[in-house]
Amino acid sequence: MTTTDYPIPPAIRPALTAADVAERLSLAPTAVYRLFRRKNHPLPHIRTGGIRVQPDTFERWLREEEQMSTRRKS
């Protein structure tokens, strides 16, 4: 059995950079930095010589954003 037979656990997946988040959201990097700083539902991140976001945290935050957006429209 090779290592490719097993999925990579979320805790081991590499953290996303602000540029990675910007690409996934189709935003400019400056807009992503505003998401980190906003008071209402900021994007959780860690500072490690740069800003990083755990992939599972990003996915959860994005789902919550989508749900909040849907509620606002109704």
C-alpha positions in Angstrom: 0.0 0.0 0.0 1.4 3.4 -0.9 1.0 6.7 1.0 -1.3 7.9 -1.9 -3.9 5.3 -0.7 -4.7 7.4 2.3 -6.3 10.9 2.3 -4.3 13.7 3.9 -5.8 14.5 7.3 -7.0 18.1 7.7 -4.4 18.8 10.4 -1.6 17.9 8.1 -2.8 19.8 5.0 -0.7 23.0 4.5 -2.1 26.2 5.7 -3.4 28.7 3.1 -1.7 32.0 2.6 -3.6 35.3 2.0 -2.8 34.9 -1.7 -4.3 31.4 -1.7 -7.5 32.7 -0.1 -7.7 35.5 -2.5 -7.4 33.1 -5.4 -10.1 30.8 -4.1 -12.5 33.7 -3.5 -11.6 35.5 -6.7 -10.6 38.6 -4.7 -7.6 40.9 -4.6 -5.3 40.2 -1.7 -6.1 43.6 -0.1 -9.8 42.5 0.1 -8.7 39.3 1.9 -6.8 41.4 4.5 -10.0 43.4 5.1 -11.8 40.1 5.8 -9.2 39.3 8.4 -9.8 42.7 10.1 -13.5 43.1 9.9 -15.6 43.2 13.1 -18.5 41.1 11.9 -17.6 37.5 11.2 -13.8 38.0 10.4 -11.9 35.2 8.7 -10.0 33.4 11.4 -6.2 33.3 10.8 -2.9 32.9 12.5 0.3 35.0 12.1 3.4 32.9 11.5 5.8 35.3 9.8 2.8 35.9 7.5 -0.9 35.3 7.7 -2.1 31.7 7.4 -5.5 30.1 7.4 -6.1 26.4 8.1 -8.0 24.9 5.1 -10.7 23.4 7.3 -11.2 26.7 9.1 -11.5 28.5 5.7 -14.1 26.0 4.4 -16.2 26.3 7.6 -16.0 30.1 7.5 -17.0 30.1 3.8 -20.0 27.9 4.5 -21.1 30.2 7.3 -20.7 33.2 5.0 -22.9 31.5 2.4 -25.6 30.7 5.0 -25.5 34.3 6.4 -25.8 35.7 2.8 -28.8 33.4 2.1 -30.5 34.6 5.4 -30.0 38.2 4.5 -31.7 37.7 1.1 -34.8 36.1 2.6 
